[in-house]
Amino acid sequence: MITRKNFFIYLTVFLLFASMIIPFSPLEAADPISPSSGEVIKTLTPELTWKADPGAVKYDIWMLKKSKKMFGLYTFLGRSIREGTETKLKIKTGTLEDNSDYLWMVRTVNKTSVIGSFGKTFRFSTAVNPIHQTPENPTPTQPASGDLNTIDGLLAAIKAKFGITMENGTADWALSNLRVIYNTLLKIPAKFYRCTKYLQRISTTSLGAGVGGYVNSGDPSRVYMTTLGVNYDLAGIIVHEMTHCFQFNGNYGVATAWTNQFWTARNSYNGQWQPISAPPTEYGKTNPLEDMAESVKLYVTNASNLKYQDMQRYNFVKQYVMNGVEF
Ligand SMILES: [Zn+2]
């Protein structure tokens, strides 16, 4: 599902990246090392370091800042070029603000491609003088047994096996829901489910009565599932939303490759994306990320349907999202 808030970040990210990265090569990429992703740093002049890419002629370091006004949209802050022999960059005073969130990534320029390729995207927050303390979530005591016939047993099993915390929000997870989720997670590769850390059950959302689930771009490893979503198509909507977690947690490159293969930006000024071939569902026509989420959903919950409709989308999901696993 797409919210107004995450729509803008999708748009920015894709305007920034999709039009620029034509060859996508996961083999040549300079992934960030430190600050580690999600780190809260106590300095405004950190040193960024990244993994050396043997083919690098130059590195192009990009930084985006989360806007406090515009729906949490990440806007472009600046970039810096470094020689291929350097793998660090000290941020100058006056660049970063306290109590703010940043994204950064490194583009490698090599001998064969001046366009190069981006490594993973990392996120950090500054907190030199924190405005407020984040309340600690009390950790519920997990029952030792992995009894799959009880709610507590399934909660513990999902946490232990998949690293996902099932949260009761404004509604509670029921035994039958947890069974569906457990069985769905059992099928999919760790590369995919590891991008999701929390599945929160809520009754409704102010985003709209028709919203079955959503992911907030500011907290991209937590999926919210409404009563509508749980009752309508629990497995399908969970997989759809988890695809957004996948897209936002270190897989911009895959999402960009998807966009380049299946969509074309007719107008780079207003970002009017046009699909090259029809997305497999009506909702998938919204934008490239929703198309990908819908295709992954079908791949997991209705594989023959996707295979029949669109072999190229099927093969892309198989290769880049599901690690070759087929259902
Ligand atoms: Zn979606």
Boltz pocket constraint, residues with backbone or C-beta under 6 A from the ligand:
constraints:
  - pocket:
      binder: B
      contacts: [[A, 1], [A, 2], [A, 240], [A, 241], [A, 244], [A, 289], [A, 290], [A, 293]]
      max_distance: 6.0
